[in-house]
Amino acid sequence: MADSPPHGRPSPREGLRGTSATGEPAGSPGESAGTGPTGRAAPAARRGRPDALHPGAWWLWALALGTAATRTTNPLLLGLLIAVSAYVVAARRPDAPWARSYGVFVKLALAVLLVRLVFATVLGSPIPGARVIVALPEVPLPDWAQGIRLGGKVTAEALTFALYDGLRLAALLVCVGAANSLANPSRLLKSLPGALYETGVAVVVALTFAPHLIADVQRLRAARRLRGRPDRGFRGLAQVALPVLEGALERSVALAAAMDARGYGRTAQVPPAVRRTTAALTLGGLLGVCAGTYGLLSAAGAGYGVPLLLCGLAAALAGLWLGGRRSLRTRYRPDRWDARAWLVAASGAAVAAVTALAAVRDPAALHPGVVPLVAPTLPLWPAAAVLLGLLPAFIAPAPQAPAPHKDSREEPS
């Protein structure tokens, strides 16, 4: 009885044993598998996190699905891509605040689709059509506004073309939203190359401080309401903005002092020739990527687009590798790119490759005509390739359930 701690207050030994160095419970899969009786992590536990997929694999999978969406205007294929991404998100989305952004991207995609239809209705469309749905009053415009009209006849062909075009952009936004919901942003930034370390730190700080600003605004508005002062309008915003900025400045100064005390910003000494080579490779690689992307998007640059893009990527990666020699940091338990990450990325790449090949072999199936207006058909082998995007829902590790919170006020049984 003399060694038992008071109710609601764990002993120091229990406090050290209850949580890990990363704040996770002691029984979590990321910590308990490799810990010994002394509390130190075994070498196997430091090699990576077996309970989570590499965040870069999620982004490659999602971007590949988005690339496939840009290669077609078939509403059936686009709807299938959206359904595949939604199923994977529903099956593998973790229970975290950053994972709730998928619904925001879906709403943004619906808004983009609606705006595209409204523009086609009000501002007209260059697509000719014979099936008039409604005739709006047309506003006469001056001569310098030739090619633009307000109102006029709204045809079924023009609305169908706007629907196909808006649905393609909506599918791309949904795929990006899937990547935001599945990939941990902090872990993704920690996986950046050493040359991008400072950029990653800046983004992490921004992502950390943004919720604090919102919480400060809500707290100050609630305090003003309790005191009977206005919290809306320009006057209320002006009186709330100054305390919020003051608190943000204090946090920034405290963070700068803490980072300086821990040695952030140190760089290794490298020869001047290495620095010049790094800058030349990085700048030349980025220019090559831009020129190669332009060649792929334009009809005249189909011959030089792919080689220039590959050369630009190789030069940029070499520049990032050389730039990483200036970084002195080490990583604790870095994310491993294992076989599951390769399979997830390969499934998305297969969807993009087959869709791009189908757009060349059978463009009529992936781009249904609107003049004359025909019903779209579902091409079988591109649709089967899109279903390969469901592979992460079965091979990716399942999200870990949050640890139940135990109330310290409960009496022990």
Sequence and secondary structure as in RCSB ss.txt:
>XXXX:A:sequence
MADSPPHGRPSPREGLRGTSATGEPAGSPGESAGTGPTGRAAPAARRGRPDALHPGAWWLWALALGTAATRTTNP
LLLGLLIAVSAYVVAARRPDAPWARSYGVFVKLALAVLLVRLVFATVLGSPIPGARVIVALPEVPLPDWAQGIRL
GGKVTAEALTFALYDGLRLAALLVCVGAANSLANPSRLLKSLPGALYETGVAVVVALTFAPHLIADVQRLRAARR
LRGRPDRGFRGLAQVALPVLEGALERSVALAAAMDARGYGRTAQVPPAVRRTTAALTLGGLLGVCAGTYGLLSAA
GAGYGVPLLLCGLAAALAGLWLGGRRSLRTRYRPDRWDARAWLVAASGAAVAAVTALAAVRDPAALHPGVVPLVA
PTLPLWPAAAVLLGLLPAFIAPAPQAPAPHKDSREEPS
>XXXX:A:secstr
 TTS  TT   HHHHHHHB TTS BTTSHHHHTTB TTS B HHHHS  TTS  HHHHHHHHHHHHHHHHT   H
HHHHHHHHHHHHHHHHH  SSGGGGGHHHHHHHHHHHHHHHHHHHHHS  SS  S EEEEEEEE   GGGTT  E
EEEEEHHHHHHHHHHHHHHHHHHHHHHHHHHHS HHHHHHTS GGGHHHHHHHHHHHHHHHHHHHHHHHHHHHHH
HTT   SHHHHHHHHHHHHHHHHHHHHHHHHHHHHHTTTT B    HHHHHHHHHHHHHHHHHHHHHHHHHHSST
TTTTHHHHHHHHHHHHHHHHHHHGGGB    SS     HHHHHHHHHHHHHHHHHHHHHHH HHHHS  TTTT  
    HHHHHHHGGGGTHHHHS           TTS   
